[in-house]
Amino acid sequence: MNIAIVGVGSIGYQLAKRFTLFEGDIVIIEQNPERAEYAREHLDAMVIEGNATDYEILKSAQIDKMDAFVALTRSDEINLLACKLAKKMGVQTTIARVKNAQYLNPNFIVQKEEFGVDLMVQPEQETAKAIVRLINLASSTDSIEFENGKVHFTGIRIDSHLDILRVPLAELGTKYKHIPMRIVAIKRNLRTIIPRGSDFLMKGDQIFFTCNPNYFDELLEIFGKKNVKIEDVMIIGGGQIAYFIAEKLQDDLNIKIIEKDEKKATDIANQLRDTLVIHGDGSDLDLLTLEGLPDMDEFVAITGDDETNIITSIIAKHLKVPRAITLINKNEYLPLSGTLGLDAVVSKQQITVNVIESFIKRQSIANVVELPGIEAEITMYIAKPKSKITTKPLKNLDFPRGAIVGAVIDRNDNLIIPTGDTHISEGDKVLILCTTEQIKIVEKLFK
């Protein structure tokens, strides 16, 4: 698959890096000379310096030969116009990043198709959706639903001494065979383990599992967790992400937002009818204590500064807040989240890239997710006729060591937690977690 990316900021760079894992050409158009040079030095891609609304630049980039065109600059106008030109040049799939929420309104006077755009994505709104999901599942470090909730993919941290620790997973599978679930990854310190039957769990592990949603609460109990009721949430950072979170939850929860910038604080307070907004420094321990941080059920740190988010989350944990959700944008910090003692981490870049990749590959996959700090990708593939994955039971396939099948949704919409005897059929949707090194091998099984 050939892809053109306009704007190689933090999101554009991560998208280009992700697509270097797959077959196909990558073309980057970047107006900033320093960013363009950095991309040339660090990415396996053709980089063209220039404005993507310039037709001659698009022609020199051979946009007409691209399968997908993704405009990710900070200018809505540039992104929309560039997509319009790309669509006119014959690109099948066009995606535009937008900041102005009115473009996403289905009742807006101009629809996305009139802009020549197949998908509009707003990173702040997508990040807010992910945080809302986490708030609704208070014991989880990660929470993703596939196929409209038929499959739960959940991450939790083992922080108690439990009788399931140091027991081979094969034995646990026998003991709890009545529960349709599968542990698909273990993060231990800085290492990601794709487990086999002989592996076991240890205190401090972050584990990821798939399960039938009907058994979720029972599983949480086995792993030493419980789904506590959330009532009071404190958010530091009053930008768009905070607005979308509060707008979604303010009718059911008590939301308090602390924003350092007075204008931002005033603006968001005027937009939210049932949310308390405080103008103040969210990194000020005295202010946090005065505003009742120790009494909160949830703490969400989503300022534009990673260090502030990390430090305030650690403070919240020190003050016995049950859980903190931390926004981190610097990729180098993500693998350290467990070491730093952070509960749940979200990355705006990864979330946005997941949405874009899923849309681009929508003919062959149903969904794709990369998690912060985990060296693996979760993908819901669609089994094609005569693809290798359909020829034999899973145990007889040459399946790579760094990959595991977590769940299957068959053609009749039934959930199957697979075993070695499971035989994938044409049209089945197959949830696979695999390390980045094995992605190309796994993709060949579905071709």
Buried (B, 14 or more C-beta within 10 A) or exposed (E): BBBBBBBBBBBBBBBBBBBEEBEEBBBBBBBBEEBBEBBBEEBEBBBBBBBBBBEEBBEEBBBEEBBBBBBBBEBBEBBBBBBBBBBEBEBEBBBBBBEEBEBEEEEEEEEBEEBBBBBBBBBBBBBBBBBBBBBBBBBBBBBBBBBEEBBBBBBBBBBEEBEBBEEBBBEBBEEBEEBBBBBBBBBBEEEBBBBEEEBBBEEEBBBBBBBBBEBBEBBBEBBBBEBEEBEBBBBBBBBBBBBBBBBBBBEEBBBBBBBBEEEBBBBBBEEBEEBBBBBBBBBBBEBBEEBEBEEBBBBBBBBEBBEBBBBBBBBBBEBEBBBBBBBBBEBEBBBBBBEBBBBBBBBBBBBBBBBBBBBBBBEBBBBBBBBBBBBBBBBBBBBBEEBBBBEEEBEEBEBBEBBBBBBBBBEEEEBBBBEEEBBBEEBBBBBBBBBBBBBEBBBEBBE
